[in-house]
């Protein structure tokens, strides 16, 4: 099949969203935990988390346009802290439900049955059921004029991960902790590890 720009633009809004969102392939599924200055918690699923650097340890994510209330982004701007919690097979349905539009005074933790936990006096809530999670401090954010999205960049502070997932060389085996991947807007996948290859040299 050949999809020209005109053919893509002619798709209805929902079909085009599914189509374009699927093009980038498998992505990580993460729950972003935040709370506002009044202590109201928020939890939202994000599939745009990306590695930006190891020293300092930086991670980025894209937040959709702020044309409607974006509680996650607003809370991050208020408090400058958030948590990133990987989604595993046991919680993917609950994680997906956090994408519903809840009111500001409704906590997605309560609505989905996921458990908020606070570790090392960090202000933002973690997801207790997540098997790999880390606290993040906002470093900067950039408004992307091309489509109105927000690039949020943070520094990783503390990492919490199941003991069996970390190998001797520091590699985290996501397969060992049942991490799931996401494609498009709503398709969740388990993974099968093929191999770890040696460092590539000429």
C-alpha positions in Angstrom: 0.0 0.0 0.0 1.1 3.5 -0.7 0.0 6.4 1.5 0.7 9.8 0.0 0.5 12.9 2.1 -2.9 13.7 0.6 -4.2 10.2 1.3 -3.0 10.5 5.0 -4.5 13.9 5.4 -7.8 12.6 4.0 -8.1 10.0 6.8 -10.5 10.8 9.5 -8.9 12.1 12.7 -9.0 8.9 14.7 -7.8 6.7 11.9 -4.9 9.1 11.1 -3.9 9.2 14.8 -3.8 5.4 14.9 -1.8 5.2 11.6 0.8 7.8 12.4 1.3 6.7 16.0 2.0 3.2 14.8 4.8 4.2 12.4 7.5 4.7 15.1 7.1 1.0 16.2 7.4 -0.4 19.6 7.7 2.2 22.4 8.1 2.1 26.1 5.0 2.3 28.3 5.5 4.5 31.4 3.3 5.9 34.0 4.2 9.5 35.0 3.4 10.2 38.7 2.9 13.8 39.9 1.1 15.8 42.5 0.3 19.5 42.7 1.2 21.8 45.6 -2.0 21.0 47.4 -1.1 17.3 47.4 -3.6 16.1 44.7 -2.0 13.1 42.9 -2.1 12.5 39.2 -1.0 9.5 37.1 -0.8 9.4 33.3 0.5 6.9 30.7 3.1 8.2 28.3 4.7 6.4 25.4 7.2 9.1 24.4 9.9 8.7 27.1 13.4 8.8 25.6 17.0 8.4 26.8 18.9 11.7 26.4 22.2 11.0 28.1 24.0 8.9 30.8 26.2 11.5 32.4 24.3 13.4 33.7 21.5 10.9 33.5 18.8 12.7 31.5 15.4 11.5 30.2 13.0 13.3 28.0 9.3 13.0 27.1 6.8 14.7 24.9 3.6 16.1 26.4 0.7 16.7 24.1 -0.4 20.3 23.3 -1.5 22.3 26.3 -4.7 23.3 24.5 -6.7 21.5 27.2 -5.8 20.9 30.9 -2.7 18.7 31.1 -2.5 17.9 34.8 0.8 16.1 34.5 2.6 19.0 32.8 1.0 21.5 35.1 2.1 19.6 38.2 5.6 19.2 36.9 5.8 23.0 36.3 4.5 23.6 39.8 6.8 21.2 41.7 9.7 20.5 39.3 9.6 16.8 40.2 7.9 13.6 38.9 8.3 9.9 38.7 8.6 7.5 35.8 7.2 4.0 36.4 7.5 1.3 33.8 4.3 -0.7 33.0 4.4 -4.4 33.3 2.1 -7.2 32.4 0.2 -7.2 35.7 -0.9 -3.6 35.4 -1.1 -2.7 31.7 -5.0 -2.5 31.7 -5.0 -0.2 34.7 -2.2 1.9 33.2 -4.1 2.3 30.0 -7.2 3.5 31.9 -5.1 6.5 33.2 -5.4 8.0 29.7 -9.1 8.8 30.4 -9.9 12.4 31.1 -10.3 12.6 34.8 -11.1 15.9 36.6 -8.2 17.6 38.5 -9.7 16.6 41.8 -9.9 12.9 40.8 -6.8 10.8 41.3 -6.0 8.2 38.6 -4.4 6.1 41.4 -7.8 5.8 43.1 -9.7 5.4 39.8 -7.5 2.6 38.6 -6.7 0.8 41.8 -3.0 1.5 41.4 -1.1 2.3 44.7 0.7 5.6 45.3 3.9 5.2 47.4 6.5 7.8 48.5 10.1 6.8 48.7 13.1 8.7 50.2 10.8 11.7 51.0 10.5 12.4 47.2 7.5 14.7 46.7 6.0 12.9 43.7 4.3 9.6 44.0 5.6 6.3 42.6 3.5 3.4 41.4 4.0 0.6 44.0 3.1 -2.1 41.4 5.8 -1.0 39.0 9.0 -3.1 39.0 11.2 -0.4 37.6 10.7 3.2 38.6 12.7 6.3 39.1 12.4 9.8 40.4 13.1 12.8 38.1 13.8 16.4 38.7 12.8 18.9 35.9 15.8 20.4 34.2 14.1 22.3 31.4 11.2 22.2 29.1 10.8 23.5 25.5 7.6 24.4 23.7 7.7 23.0 20.2 6.1 25.6 17.9 5.8 23.1 15.0 2.8 21.3 16.7 2.3 22.8 20.2 3.8 19.9 22.1 6.1 20.3 25.1 9.5 18.6 25.4 10.1 17.9 29.1 13.7 17.1 30.1 14.6 15.8 33.6 17.5 14.4 35.5 17.2 10.9 37.0 17.7 11.0 40.8 16.9 7.6 42.3 16.2 4.3 40.6 14.2 1.4 42.1 14.3 -1.9 40.3 13.8 -5.6 41.1 17.0 -7.3 42.2 16.8 -10.0 39.5 16.7 -7.4 36.6 20.2 -5.8 36.9 23.0 -7.8 35.3 26.7 -7.6 36.4 27.6 -5.0 33.7 24.7 -2.7 34.6 22.3 -3.8 31.9 18.7 -3.9 33.0 16.9 -7.0 31.6 13.4 -5.6 31.1 12.1 -9.1 30.0 12.9 -10.4 33.4 10.4 -8.0 35.0 7.6 -8.5 32.5 7.9 -5.0 31.0 5.4 -4.3 28.2 5.8 -2.3 25.0 3.1 -0.2 23.3 2.4 0.5 19.7 0.0 3.1 18.4 -2.4 4.4 21.0 -3.8 1.3 22.5 -1.9 -1.9 21.6 0.2 -3.6 24.3 2.9 -6.2 23.7 5.0 -8.7 25.7 8.6 -9.1 24.6 10.9 -11.9 23.6 14.6 -11.4 24.0 16.6 -12.4 21.0 20.2 -11.8 22.1 22.7 -9.3 23.5 25.4 -8.7 20.9 29.0 -7.8 21.5 30.2 -4.2 21.1 30.4 -3.5 17.4 34.0 -2.9 16.0 35.4 -2.7 12.5 
